[in-house]
């Protein structure tokens, strides 16, 4: 086994953005071989393996179904909020800004958020 460090920043908590990120750091022992896992009694049972495989398959199916549903909704409404955009393009960056405005101001209409985003971009 070897010691590993895990660290990062907590930026949201219980669905809310924190005023400032909170840094964390911890350590854990990482197994290096199958035998170490088995000796420690942490090797999964066959039932656990089946559950893990099925969970992976479920997550894959959910992701695929989500993409299909969002594509259909976009085709139906032409609302860009349902379309995945390339974040490196100006359109993708604009849409991210609109989504951030709507998230921060839930009472805003999409039209108002678009106008605000456009004015912010024009001011740069």
C-alpha positions as CSV (number, residue, x, y, z in Angstrom):
1,X,0.0,0.0,0.0
2,X,1.1,3.6,-0.5
3,X,-0.1,6.8,0.9
4,X,-1.9,9.2,-1.4
5,X,-3.2,12.7,-0.9
6,X,-6.6,14.0,-2.0
7,X,-7.2,17.7,-2.2
8,X,-9.3,20.3,-3.8
9,X,-11.8,23.1,-3.3
10,X,-15.5,23.0,-2.3
11,X,-17.2,25.7,-4.4
12,X,-20.9,24.6,-3.8
13,X,-22.5,23.0,-0.8
14,X,-26.1,21.7,-0.6
15,X,-26.9,23.2,-3.9
16,X,-25.7,26.7,-3.1
17,X,-22.5,28.5,-4.3
18,X,-20.3,29.3,-1.4
19,X,-19.1,32.9,-1.0
20,X,-15.5,31.6,-1.4
21,X,-14.0,28.2,-2.0
22,X,-13.1,26.1,1.0
23,X,-9.9,24.1,0.5
24,X,-9.6,20.5,1.8
25,X,-6.8,18.0,2.0
26,X,-6.7,14.4,3.3
27,X,-4.8,11.2,2.8
28,X,-5.6,7.6,2.3
29,X,-3.9,4.3,1.8
30,X,-4.1,3.1,-1.8
31,X,-3.9,-0.6,-2.7
32,X,-1.2,-1.5,-5.2
33,X,-2.2,-5.1,-5.9
34,X,-5.3,-7.4,-5.9
35,X,-3.7,-9.4,-3.1
36,X,-3.6,-6.4,-0.9
37,X,-7.3,-5.7,-1.5
38,X,-8.2,-9.3,-0.7
39,X,-6.0,-9.5,2.4
40,X,-7.6,-6.4,3.7
41,X,-11.0,-7.9,3.2
42,X,-12.0,-5.1,0.7
43,X,-12.3,-7.2,-2.4
44,X,-15.8,-7.0,-3.8
45,X,-18.0,-10.1,-3.8
46,X,-19.4,-11.4,-7.0
47,X,-22.8,-9.8,-6.1
48,X,-21.0,-6.5,-5.6
49,X,-19.3,-6.9,-9.0
50,X,-22.6,-7.5,-10.7
51,X,-24.1,-4.4,-9.0
52,X,-21.1,-2.3,-10.1
53,X,-21.4,-3.5,-13.7
54,X,-25.1,-3.0,-13.8
55,X,-24.7,0.5,-12.3
56,X,-22.2,1.4,-15.0
57,X,-24.6,0.2,-17.6
58,X,-27.5,2.1,-16.0
59,X,-25.4,5.3,-15.9
60,X,-24.5,4.9,-19.6
61,X,-28.1,4.3,-20.6
62,X,-29.2,7.3,-18.5
63,X,-26.6,9.5,-20.2
64,X,-27.6,8.3,-23.7
65,X,-31.3,8.8,-23.0
66,X,-30.7,12.3,-21.5
67,X,-28.9,13.4,-24.7
68,X,-31.7,12.0,-26.9
69,X,-34.4,13.7,-24.7
70,X,-32.5,17.1,-24.8
71,X,-32.0,16.9,-28.5
72,X,-35.7,16.2,-29.0
73,X,-36.7,19.1,-26.8
74,X,-34.3,21.4,-28.6
75,X,-35.8,20.4,-32.0
76,X,-39.3,20.9,-30.6
77,X,-38.6,24.3,-29.0
78,X,-35.5,25.6,-30.7
79,X,-34.6,27.0,-27.2
80,X,-30.8,26.9,-27.0
81,X,-30.9,26.1,-23.3
82,X,-31.5,22.4,-24.4
83,X,-28.6,22.3,-26.9
84,X,-25.1,21.4,-25.9
85,X,-22.7,24.0,-27.2
86,X,-19.0,23.9,-27.6
87,X,-17.7,25.9,-24.7
88,X,-14.8,27.2,-26.7
89,X,-17.0,29.0,-29.2
90,X,-18.5,32.5,-28.7
91,X,-22.0,31.0,-28.9
92,X,-21.1,28.5,-26.2
93,X,-19.6,31.2,-24.0
94,X,-22.6,33.4,-24.5
95,X,-24.9,30.5,-23.5
96,X,-22.9,29.8,-20.4
97,X,-23.2,33.5,-19.4
98,X,-27.0,33.4,-20.0
99,X,-27.3,30.2,-17.9
100,X,-25.3,31.8,-15.1
101,X,-27.5,34.9,-15.2
102,X,-30.6,32.8,-15.0
103,X,-29.3,30.7,-12.2
104,X,-28.3,33.8,-10.2
105,X,-31.6,35.6,-11.0
106,X,-34.4,32.9,-11.2
107,X,-37.0,35.6,-11.8
108,X,-35.4,36.8,-14.9
109,X,-36.9,35.9,-18.3
110,X,-34.6,34.3,-20.8
111,X,-35.0,37.3,-23.0
112,X,-33.8,39.6,-20.2
113,X,-30.9,37.3,-19.5
114,X,-29.9,37.3,-23.2
115,X,-30.0,41.1,-23.3
116,X,-27.9,41.4,-20.1
117,X,-25.4,38.9,-21.5
118,X,-25.2,40.8,-24.7
119,X,-24.7,44.1,-22.9
120,X,-21.9,42.5,-20.8
121,X,-20.1,41.2,-23.8
122,X,-20.5,44.5,-25.7
123,X,-19.0,46.3,-22.7
124,X,-15.8,44.3,-22.8
